[in-house]
Amino acid sequence: MARTSFAQLLVTQLRDLGVERIYGVVGDSLNPIVDAVRTTEGIEWIHVRNEEAGAFAAGAEARLTGKLAVCAGSCGPGNTHMIQGLYDAHRDGAPVLAIASHIPSGSIGTGFFQETHPEALFQECSHFCELVNSGDHGTTMLHIAVQTAIAKQGVSVLVLPGDIADQEVDDGPWTRDLATDMGRVQPAPGPVGRLAELIDEAGTVTLFTGAGVRGAREEVLELADRVKAPIGHAFGGKEWMQYDNPYDVGMSGLLGYGACYEAMHEADLVILLGTDFPYTEFLPGHGSSKNPPKIVQIDADASRLGRRIPLDLAVHGDVALTLQAVMPLLTSSKSHRFLHRMLKSHHKALTGVVSAYTKNVERMKPIHPEFVAATLDDLAADDAVFTVDTGMCNVWGARYITPNGRRRVFGSWHHGTMANALPQAIGASLAYPDRQVISMSGDGGLGMLMGELLTVKLHQLNAKILVFNNSSLGMVKLEMLVEGLPDHGTDHEDVDYAAIAHGVGIPSVRITDPKKLRKDLEKALATDGPMLIDVVTDPDALSMPPKVTAQQIRGFATASTKIVLGGGVGRMIDMAASNVRNLPR
């Protein structure tokens, strides 16, 4: 049998598994991998300016395609840079293989130049992280790493010393079959029967949905219709449940809006569907009122059941399969009264805040970010991919970008790191070069990984980078104000990001006049290839969650700042109004 280097075998087998690119920065211990990519058709090396961005890009590609994506970092600082992006991918369930190149194997443990211990460093942000000790050992480790990333939907790390990457191994075919078509978790009959009993016993029911309802939309709507339940969602459930939903009552949490909080706290029974929502202060807990609702949680990952709040029933199962199993068991009928009241409350809540961004908005300078987001939502393609920076961009994405079943909207939902949007847009643009990809970047996030503009230019990516440029860390300012602290260190000098983009060869536009926003934004979005859109926005346009505590109110009074307490809600108000109009009189 012919012999080849382990690096060549690794690259060839990744290519044969459908991997089309590896994100990273070339260098020293990675050279055998990079050279193997150079000589292998069907796979390419995507040069980024920071390995952190490479990990973010791989995570975005994996989330959009559902397939394995790969990033790499050279020994020491090269692979330690990846950790932020790997944490993000791992916590959001993206199947990513990270190749953490290492110092020469014979020098490990000697304090050699650039020595770290990646097999220990990456443990917390991966399902699998092992050191390859020989070329033959590497063939087994590669299989386990790939299968684990796919099966557990997260990160695997292969720690590979450069000299071992050069070792010769048998140039054989991929002999270990991979399971890539994952099965679904069928719930046990006992919990399903108890779930039916709880639903029948409850006078009123509210459904709260997360990312785990992907693939279960029809079942959730069917249950809501059967039990006359309002449907709320976390940010992770927005793109799957908000659109064309006659039972929608909005979103809860720090970015929330509408009647979702009210619907959860006033129901007799709350069913958490495919959500690992972490903000327990927004969830109805036992002891939060004289008659707290009963809580049921359904999730395909049993480790998530009950880890946020105490449950009356935990159901381990795929959301769609569980709802399919419980529907035939339901016997009681429900009144429309609770659902109709929540829909009316939702509409009223949205109507009450919408004027915050509509009244004279085309004459207000600096431009209101709500106006920017609402205009973007109107102009963007029906199948656009939006990547959203952590911070106030999360608020604008949550409240203004309208899902429709074809658009994708995601950010650093679980890790909450800054600077995620631009590198995620890189991965999205490479995965779908003919699709409109829009990075909703805050100026703080863009400034942190601004070097990735060079990556966008190098690869001529069809990415539109919209910068909400308010010269402020808006979310941090808000955090300070609600604690009664004067904001400090959050405001900075104005930066002309359009000029910076122009300097690196990316077409750009700087928008300061709200009257020109729509025309300039429409033209920029229609431009082929990369484009940076620098919109100067109001730093005082902040947003508050749907439930505000007395302490937070005192904090605002103490800080004496100008705040938009509700923010706007874009086209969601139209859907809410339609739902109310359709109620029987």
Phi, psi and omega in degrees: 000141180294157179244150178211170177286153177297325178301316180294318179298316180300311183294318180296316182290324175298317177301316181293338177276358178102002177287126185258346184201157174234127181266133177176186174241128183293155176159143173025262187293345177271353188304321178298323178292313182298319180293325177294323176296320181302324186261006184245121178286147175093358177217142183228159176265123178259107181282121174250172182265346178211133182300334175302315179295324177299319178292319176299316182296318178297319178298319179294317178300316181295321181293322182283319186267336186077002182256165178298135173236157190227137171228166184210152177217142180286176188297151176067238184302328181302311182274337176293333175300333185289343196299324181296313180292328179289320174304315182297312181297317184294316183288339178262007174073036180261125180287104184231134170257123176253126175264107180262097180294154189226167177294168179307137188301326181287349181256357181297130180093001183258001185076029182298160178308128178066020182287130168228185176233080185301328182295339174265320186299319187266007183302318187286340181247033179205158172271337183215131179207107184221151177272128176278125183254356174195166179298315180295320176298324182297326180297323177288315181298324179297315179300312182297319181298312181294314181297322180293316179299319181288315185290318184263359178052069179188203187264140165240142180239126176253111181271117192231104174300143184299323181292328179286328175300332180274348182296148179276142176223167177296133181272065182262170177287168176289106188265347181263117182291135178261139173268109181248344179260094188284144175283175180243151185276115176277126181290153177288149182298323183301304178299326179295318178296319178293324176299316179299319179297316180296320179294317180295325182285333186283138174285321181225145184227139171236138177255133178236121192245148176233197183298338181289356177271002175301127184087358182236015185304312183296322179293321179295316179295323179295317178296318180300319179293320183293318185254007177056054186253132168294151180242121172250172181210154166276174180301323181295337179265354185303310187288344180262334189240342188287321190286145177046045185245106182288356181248009187290130175235021171094204193232144177249169180108189183298334181257010193288171180199163173080208188255015182299313180301313181298316182296324179288323185277343182256355180281160172281329183221130175244128179249116178271118187247108174059038180230140174245042185307119190273345189271086187296337180294343178262355181264148177286112182253160175295131182092355181282343177205175181294326180231073182294148178292157170284148186238129173241140175233133178240125181204143177287343177256105185295337181293342181274344187293119175077007183277350177260311180219158176298144182245149169273337176204131175249127181239116177271112180176158172300137185299313182297313181295323180294315180291325175298323181286327185275332186304315181293344183271348184283137183237333186275155173255154182241154174281149175284350194302312182296313180301313181297321179295320180290322178296320177293319178296321178297313180298318180296319180297319180289319180297325184291339183248350188296332181293346179300336181234002181255334186285113178055026189294331182284000177244359187267126176239142353299162184297136176291128179297331177299319179295321178297311183295319179295320178292319177301315180301322182288326186267337186292156181295155181293339178244027181296152172251121178253125170252134194238124178292148173293143182118212182294336175300328174302318180296312182294323177294319181292323189264343187239329182282121186264117177285159180214010183094347179243327177290155171237139179225117177207160178210211178265068190298323187256326181273330175063040180269150173287163169071020183279331193295313183296308179295328175294325177295329176298311179297320180295319182292324178287324179289324182227078185295338182262008182253145179287122179243127184235119174269114174271092188258135167279155180295331176293316179292317179298318180298330183290320179237044186295338178299340180288350168301327177293326177294316178301316179292316182304316184263004178048054185282146180275061183246135176254117185256103181263117183259118171277093192263092180248009179053036184206149169270086192298317182293323178294320176302315180299317179301319179293317185294321181290343175269002180080015180264140172293137181292133184218132178079009182262337183257140186223170180295149178295139178236134177269089182290334176297321178293321178297315179300317178300323181294332179263005174094016178258126175304146185207164175215142176247123185246119178239344183258116181299333179293335182262358187303307186298313182296314182292321180292319179298317179294318181295318180293333181276353182288134175288143177082197184288151178203133174251130182243106185262105182252120180280115188242165184287119180288346181267005178274091181246170186224147179247151178291170185289339178239118183247128181278163178299324179297319180293321178297316178298324179297317178294319179297320180294318183286338178051057181245162177273119187227141167268108191286333185251328189071179178257184184219013173055219185286353179299330180295328178294317179294319179298318179296320179297318180298320179291319180299330183278356179289140177294141181276000000 
